Amino acid sequence: MLERELKARMNKLQAEMRARGFDSYVVSSQEDIWYFTNITYSPEERPFFIVISLGDKPVLVVPKLEEAHVKKGVLETNDIAYWDYPAPAGDNWFEVLNNVLEKFSRTGVEGNIPAEHFVRIQGAGIELSELVANQRQIKSAYEIEKIRFCAKKADETMRDIFKKASRETRVLEMSGLAQKPYMELISSMQLDPVNSNLLAVVWPAPESAMPHGVPDIYKTYGDGPNVAMTYYRINGYASECERTFFIGEPSPSERDMFGHMMNARNAALAVLKAGVKASEVDMAARNYLEGHGLLGKLLHRTGHGIGLSNHEAPFVAVGSDDVLLENMVISIEPGIYVDGVGGFRHSDTVLITKDGYELLTQAPIELEELIL
């Protein structure tokens, strides 16, 4: 199944290359190379490249240190090694790569390449492009199942957070809950450690009003609003689940804020389906909050793409020109942040379907379920 999936990805890229007039295409990011080869590696300061052409096997340009390792890839490739930079003339990575490219007439280079690498690439018709980023936005059935599995694990940890939460629980103890699924994956021999990262964190009130802040890890939890997040990437595929919960009874104003957050979330979900602009989904949430005088309490867009990375295109933002398509996976997470009180945010991993959406994360969402 994996070999068939990788070949389908390669064929799809080659079809787009033909349509755009490229006879070769250079991919350099770790995620993108893994996407086409399933080769797990850690690049350190040594760049890796894969050159995809229309009429031959892909060419991997890799450090000599990794030459034997990459031969374990699923697809057949031509592998060329370079010596550690700085190397003698002719053996540097950019000289080896440019030798590969010299026979092509028009070469696309994926736009996430570091600038310091791009300036060393020579050849005819070198052009930055986003073919792989665009391709990765539409998930195959294989990818959706991998993301679904990751979302299931994120949900399980979220429920463990609810069980663990108390006024005696410290922030750092919550982060330790991510070790449970990690060890389960090890025990079942299902873990690729290089392509997995499991993060569980719960911001206590009022620090939950700073969603990217770092709370005191030895602080204990109060009534709330506490914002929990399970931010997972398992064997190359990501998901996220976030929930606002209370240990004590929320005040009337906190109930109001929670209700407004849910209404903004529901407004975004109500317009979500294939063919809708990403900006329209963001505007649906923003318009609700603006109508209730809460736009000033919003700190970020409604969502972002999820796939090999926890944050990738498309971006569900008011300035986006992207159109959402069937089998894209995004987050929906409008938030309200009140200084001195805390944050109110749920986030779900959401699959876009032809006529609507499917929530891949399914932890409890209603207030009465989240008063612990």
C-alpha positions in Angstrom: 0.0 0.0 0.0 2.8 2.4 0.9 4.6 1.9 -2.4 1.4 2.5 -4.3 0.8 5.6 -2.4 4.3 7.0 -3.0 4.1 6.2 -6.7 0.7 8.0 -6.9 2.3 11.1 -5.3 5.2 11.1 -7.7 2.9 10.6 -10.7 0.7 13.5 -9.5 3.7 15.8 -9.2 5.0 14.8 -12.7 1.6 15.5 -14.3 1.7 19.0 -12.8 5.3 19.5 -13.9 4.2 18.7 -17.5 1.4 21.1 -17.2 3.8 23.9 -16.0 6.5 23.1 -18.5 9.1 21.8 -16.0 11.3 18.9 -17.0 12.9 18.6 -13.5 11.9 19.6 -10.0 14.0 20.1 -6.9 12.6 19.3 -3.4 14.7 20.0 -0.4 12.6 20.1 2.9 12.7 17.1 5.2 9.0 16.8 5.2 8.7 17.0 1.4 11.4 14.4 0.8 9.7 12.1 3.3 6.4 12.7 1.5 7.8 11.2 -1.7 10.3 8.6 -0.4 9.3 7.7 3.2 13.0 8.0 4.1 13.4 9.1 7.7 16.5 11.2 8.4 17.8 14.1 10.5 19.6 16.5 8.2 21.6 18.5 10.8 23.6 21.1 8.7 23.8 18.7 5.7 21.2 19.4 3.0 19.3 16.6 1.2 17.7 17.1 -2.2 15.5 15.0 -4.5 15.4 15.8 -8.2 12.3 14.6 -9.9 12.3 14.4 -13.7 9.8 13.2 -16.3 11.7 10.4 -17.8 14.0 8.7 -15.2 14.2 7.6 -11.6 14.3 10.4 -9.0 17.8 11.4 -8.0 18.7 11.8 -4.4 21.6 14.1 -3.6 22.7 13.3 -0.1 25.7 13.5 2.3 28.1 10.6 2.0 27.3 9.9 5.7 23.7 9.0 4.6 24.4 7.2 1.3 23.8 3.7 2.7 20.8 4.8 4.8 18.8 6.2 1.9 19.2 3.0 -0.1 16.5 1.6 2.2 13.8 3.8 0.6 10.6 2.3 -0.7 10.9 3.6 -4.3 13.8 3.1 -6.6 16.1 6.1 -6.8 19.5 7.1 -8.3 21.6 8.2 -5.3 24.5 10.6 -5.6 26.6 11.5 -2.5 28.6 14.6 -1.7 31.3 15.2 0.8 30.8 17.3 3.9 30.9 21.0 3.2 33.3 22.7 2.8 34.7 20.0 0.5 37.3 20.0 -2.2 36.2 21.6 -5.5 33.8 19.4 -7.3 32.6 17.5 -4.2 30.4 20.2 -2.6 26.6 19.6 -2.5 25.8 22.5 -4.8 28.4 21.3 -7.4 27.0 17.8 -7.3 23.4 19.1 -7.5 24.2 21.4 -10.4 25.8 18.6 -12.3 22.5 16.7 -12.0 20.5 19.7 -13.2 22.7 20.8 -16.2 20.9 18.4 -18.6 17.5 19.9 -18.0 16.0 22.9 -19.8 13.6 24.2 -17.1 13.8 23.4 -13.4 11.3 24.1 -10.7 12.4 24.5 -7.1 10.0 24.1 -4.2 9.7 27.5 -2.6 10.5 26.4 1.0 14.1 25.9 0.1 16.4 28.0 2.4 17.7 31.2 0.6 21.3 30.2 1.3 20.8 27.0 -0.7 18.7 28.5 -3.5 21.4 31.1 -4.5 23.8 28.2 -5.1 21.6 26.4 -7.6 22.5 26.9 -11.2 20.9 25.7 -14.4 18.5 26.7 -17.2 15.2 28.1 -16.3 15.5 27.9 -12.5 12.1 29.0 -11.0 10.7 28.9 -7.5 7.3 27.2 -7.3 4.8 25.7 -4.9 3.8 22.4 -6.6 4.4 20.2 -3.6 2.8 22.6 -1.1 -0.3 22.7 -3.3 -0.3 18.9 -3.8 0.0 18.2 -0.1 -3.1 20.2 0.7 -5.4 17.4 -0.8 -5.1 14.3 1.3 -5.4 10.8 -0.1 -7.5 8.1 1.6 -4.2 6.7 3.0 -3.3 10.1 4.5 -6.7 10.6 6.0 -6.6 7.4 7.8 -3.2 8.3 9.2 -4.5 11.7 10.4 -7.6 10.0 11.8 -5.4 7.7 13.9 -3.4 10.6 15.2 -6.6 12.5 16.0 -7.9 9.5 18.0 -4.7 9.5 20.1 -5.1 13.2 20.7 -8.7 12.7 21.9 -7.5 9.9 24.2 -5.0 12.2 25.9 -7.5 15.0 26.1 -9.8 12.7 28.1 -6.9 11.7 30.3 -6.3 15.5 31.0 -9.9 15.8 32.2 -9.4 12.8 34.5 -6.2 14.2 35.9 -7.3 17.8 36.3 -7.6 19.0 39.9 -6.6 21.9 42.1 -3.6 19.9 43.1 -2.4 19.0 39.6 0.7 20.9 38.4 1.1 22.2 34.8 4.1 19.9 34.2 2.2 16.8 35.3 -0.3 17.4 32.4 2.6 17.4 29.9 3.6 14.0 31.2 0.3 12.5 30.0 1.7 12.5 26.4 4.1 9.8 27.4 1.2 7.3 27.7 0.4 7.1 24.0 4.1 7.4 23.2 4.9 4.3 25.2 1.8 2.5 23.8 3.1 3.1 20.2 6.5 1.8 21.3 5.0 -1.3 22.9 2.9 -2.1 19.7 6.0 -1.4 17.5 4.1 1.4 15.7 6.4 4.3 16.4 8.7 6.2 14.0 10.4 8.4 16.6 12.0 10.8 14.1 8.6 11.6 12.6 6.6 11.8 15.8 6.2 14.5 18.4 3.5 14.3 21.1 2.8 17.5 23.1 0.2 17.8 25.8 -0.1 21.1 27.7 -2.8 22.9 29.7 -2.6 26.6 30.3 -4.2 27.6 33.6 -6.2 30.8 34.0 -5.4 33.6 33.6 -2.3 32.6 31.6 -4.6 30.9 29.2 -5.3 34.4 27.7 -1.8 34.1 26.2 -2.1 31.0 24.0 1.6 30.9 23.0 2.9 31.9 26.4 4.8 29.6 28.7 3.0 29.1 32.1 4.8 28.4 35.3 5.3 24.6 35.0 4.9 24.1 38.7 1.7 26.1 39.1 -1.5 24.3 40.0 -4.9 24.8 38.4 -7.7 27.0 39.6 -11.3 27.1 38.5 -10.6 28.2 34.9 -10.9 28.9 32.1 -8.1 26.4 31.6 -7.2 25.6 27.9 -5.9 22.1 27.2 -4.1 21.2 24.0 -3.0 17.8 22.6 -0.7 18.8 19.6 0.4 15.5 18.1 2.4 14.3 15.1 2.5 10.5 14.9 4.6 8.7 12.2 4.5 11.7 10.0 0.9 12.8 10.3 -0.5 15.5 12.5 -3.6 16.5 14.4 -4.6 18.9 17.2 -7.3 19.0 19.8 -7.9 21.9 22.2 -10.6 22.4 24.8 -11.5 25.0 27.4 -12.5 23.5 30.7 -13.3 24.5 34.3 -12.6 22.8 37.6 -14.9 25.0 39.5 -18.2 26.6 38.5 -17.7 29.3 35.8 -19.0 32.7 36.6 -21.9 34.2 34.6 -19.4 36.3 32.5 -17.2 33.2 31.9 -20.3 31.3 30.7 -21.0 34.2 28.3 -17.5 34.1 26.9 -17.6 30.4 26.5 -20.9 30.7 24.7 -19.6 33.4 22.3 -16.6 31.2 21.5 -18.9 28.3 20.7 -21.1 30.5 18.5 -18.1 31.8 16.6 -16.9 28.2 16.1 -20.3 27.1 14.9 -20.5 30.1 12.6 -17.3 29.0 10.9 -18.4 25.4 10.7 -21.8 26.4 9.3 -20.2 27.6 6.1 -17.5 25.0 5.8 -17.6 22.8 2.8 -15.7 22.2 -0.5 -15.8 25.2 -2.8 -15.9 27.8 -0.1 -13.1 30.4 0.2 -10.9 30.0 3.3 -11.4 33.7 3.9 -15.2 33.2 4.1 -14.8 30.7 6.9 -12.6 33.1 8.9 -15.0 36.0 8.2 -18.0 34.0 9.5 -16.3 33.7 12.9 -15.0 37.3 12.8 -18.4 38.7 11.9 -20.0 37.0 14.8 -17.4 38.3 17.3 -17.5 41.8 15.8 -21.3 41.8 16.1 -20.9 41.2 19.8 -18.1 43.6 20.5 -15.5 40.9 20.9 -13.3 41.3 17.8 -10.7 43.1 20.0 -10.4 39.9 22.1 -9.5 37.8 19.0 -5.7 37.2 18.5 -5.5 34.9 15.5 -7.1 33.5 12.4 -9.8 30.8 12.5 -7.6 27.9 11.4 -4.8 26.4 9.3 -4.0 23.3 7.3 -2.9 20.1 9.0 -1.1 17.2 7.4 2.6 16.2 7.6 2.9 19.4 9.7 0.7 20.7 12.4 0.7 24.1 10.6 0.6 24.1 6.8 -1.4 25.5 3.9 -4.3 26.3 3.4 -4.6 29.0 6.0 -8.1 29.9 7.1 -7.5 33.6 7.3 -9.3 36.7 6.1 -6.5 37.6 3.7 -6.4 34.2 2.0 -7.3 33.6 -1.6 -7.4 29.8 -1.1 -10.5 27.8 -2.0 -11.1 24.9 0.3 -11.4 21.6 -1.5 -12.7 18.1 -0.6 -10.2 16.1 1.4 -8.3 19.1 2.8 -7.7 18.8 6.5 -7.8 22.0 8.6 -8.2 23.3 12.2 -11.2 25.4 13.3 -10.2 27.4 16.4 -11.6 30.9 16.9 -10.6 32.1 20.3 -11.6 34.8 22.8 -8.8 36.1 25.1 -9.6 38.2 28.2 -6.7 39.7 30.1 -6.8 38.8 33.8 -9.5 36.1 33.2 -8.2 33.6 30.6 -8.7 32.2 27.2 -11.7 30.5 25.6 -10.8 28.2 22.7 -11.7 24.8 21.2 -9.7 23.5 18.3 -10.6 20.5 16.2 -9.0 18.7 13.3 -11.5 18.8 10.5 -11.8 17.0 7.2 -13.5 18.9 4.5 -16.1 16.9 2.6 -18.0 17.6 -0.6 -21.1 18.9 1.2 -19.7 19.8 4.6 -17.1 18.5 7.1 -16.2 15.7 9.5 -14.7 16.4 12.9 -11.8 14.0 13.3 -11.2 15.0 16.9 -14.2 14.3 19.0 -13.4 15.1 22.6 -16.3 16.7 24.6 -17.2 20.3 23.5 -20.2 21.4 25.6 -19.8 23.5 28.7 -21.6 21.2 31.0 -19.3 18.3 29.9 -16.3 20.5 30.6 -17.1 21.6 34.2 -15.0 18.9 35.9 
